[in-house]
Amino acid sequence: MRIFNSKKSTEVVSNWPFWMIFVVAIGFMVIIIIRIGNISVAEASRIPHSLEDEVLLASRFYNLGECFAYVDESGRVHSKTIDQKKFTKETLDSCYAPSNAIYAFQLVLEPPFVEIGPPVFPASQIQTYNWIPGKFENTRIEDNVMVVFNDNNYNGKLTIKIQNVQ
């Protein structure tokens, strides 16, 4: 065998275990890096359950003109401004359609606390058709809003209680 008589061939054969271990180690490192990268991407793209409730579902009550948001004469919708005249059960039923709903809502609109004199607008409470009285709410969102009452703007507090009805 002439291969083993050459110094170059013996050098390759003597380094052969090193290169095998090196290739296996690199393979393991690549697998570990890919797994860590996938876990990080999955965690970063996961949407928390409460975010869906608070941002997507609850904010539509005071940000959409079809719901309770104030719409001026020019047709502009004022975000986080509630029209007291529109804060009714009929508006809520038209805004929150009864289709395969997994959440039930109860909305309470309150004026700010005033030490002297009557409140600037009456407090009111409405709820969706699937609200279960006596059942504890899963989430409660309290938000400061502007309330248009008798063509005047007042500060108010909107409390949105959310029940999971599934």
Helices and strands as residue ranges (DSSP letters): G 3-5, H 7-45, H 49-51, I 52-58, H 60-63, E 69-71, E 77-83, G 84-86, H 89-95, E 103-110, E 124-127, E 139-149, E 152-164
